[in-house]
Amino acid sequence: MFATFIKGADRSNIFNLPPLEKTIKELYHVDIETKRPLDIQELSKRIGEKPSLLLCAMLASQPNSSVFGVKCLIEVFAGIAENQPVVVSELDYGLVQTRPFNFTLVTNGFLNDEFEPINEALGERNHASVGFKFTPENRVPKLGLREKPKLNGSFDLDLKIDMFITVFADCPRQNKEQQKRINETIPVGSVVIEFDGPTHLGDEQVRKDKLRDSMVQSKGYTVFRIQTPYQHQGKGSTDLNRDSIANMLEGQIQDIKNHFQNRLFDAIDTSYLLNSLTGNSHENKVTLSKIT
């Protein structure tokens, strides 16, 4: 079960902080009854009430956030989570906010059921699970992406998703009379997703985007760019544009899910810990289905 870690809050005052819902309503006029630009009640049915309120507060508080981008971000959340709950994992929430509501979300996600063969091989005392961590509007110092002494400030990466395996088990090769339990997180892979509006179609912006993508990729992230499809005009265009965006997102989300599934396959195949615990050999290997 995931728990929320509150960052930036004085531990002596943590229980005296006003409820998150009250703070969001006072600062941004967003609550469970809000309908625009996001319908919080409908959104809560998909990814939970608190994540929905935080996303709407992010949209209201950060000028770089667009409605298109946040709606796409929500579709990616829902697609990766499938029917698993989405939980607030970390929350920058204190009496003074410098950049309101920095937060991360986590879910076990769409591969949870497919991971069951690994748990069966681990036995009754051991357990492992797949998890995804979402960081919207992830800030990365420019110096962290390119080694130039005069490159100040930071980049806003629209969405970063980290995939990991969590293992609870008896330590392999440990004396049974002195058996230790381990709790280990195995990083699997990270994806950065950018949601591009019409301004990203210009030649100069395309050049800048490619340059930034190459810098992000140099840090080991895989970059996906989701571009606004052509917007039709005239009679019937509203439904046509909505269907166009939905179809585009469906295909992009499937590509991202296929990428994560293949990364999980590779992680299981090469993890010394999992192979030690399951007793896998080249002749008897527990694997998942790799997308080709």
C-alpha positions, 0 to 999 in steps of 0.5 A: 500500500502506498502512503503520502510523504509530505515534503516541506512541512515542519513535522511539529506542525504537520497535524496543524496544517489546514486540510488540503482540500480547504487550501486548494479551494481558498487559493484556486477556487477549486473543489469537488463541485468544479466543472471547468476546465476539468470536471472534478467529479467525473475525473475522480471516478477515474484517478481519485479525488485528491489527484484530481484536485491537485491536477486542477490546482496545478492547472490554475497555479502554473501558467505553463500548464495548458488545458490540452496538456493536462487533459492528455496527462490525465489520459496517460495516467488513466491508461497506465493505471488501468483499473488500479488506484492512483495515490498521492505519493509525495506532496510539497505542502506547508504553511508557505508555498513557493511553487504550490503543490509539487506532487507525485502520484503512484499506481501499481498499474496495468502490468500488475496482473501480468506480474503474478507469475513472478510472485508464484515463483517467489513462493509464499514468504516473498512478494514483488510488485510493479509500480509507476511514479508520475511527476507532472511538470517535473523541473530539471536544472538546465545544468543537469542536462547540458554541461555549460557554465552559463546555462542557468534556470530549469526545464519543465518536463511535462510528465516524467514516469518512473517504473520500478519493481518492489521486492519483499523477501527473505535474503537469498543465500542467508542462513535460515536460522538468521534469515533477514527480510529485505525491502528493495526497489529495482528501477526499471526505466523512465519515460518523459512525455511532452504534450505539444500544442500548435506552437511546437510546429514552427521550424525553430521550435522543432529544432529546440525540441529536438535539442532538448530531447537529445539532452533528456535522452542522454540522462537515460530517459525515453522521450515521447512527444504527443502532438495536437492533431490537425484541428478541423473547422466548420460544421461538425468539427467539434466531434471530429476534433474530439475523436481525432484527439482520442484516437491519437492518444489511444495509439500513443498510450499503447506505445508507451505501455508497450515500451514499459512492458518490454522494459519490465521483461528486460529487468526481470531477465537481468535482475540478479535478485529476482533470479536468485529468489525464483531459482531461475535458470536458462532452462527454467525461466519465468518471463513475461510476454515481450512486445515486438 
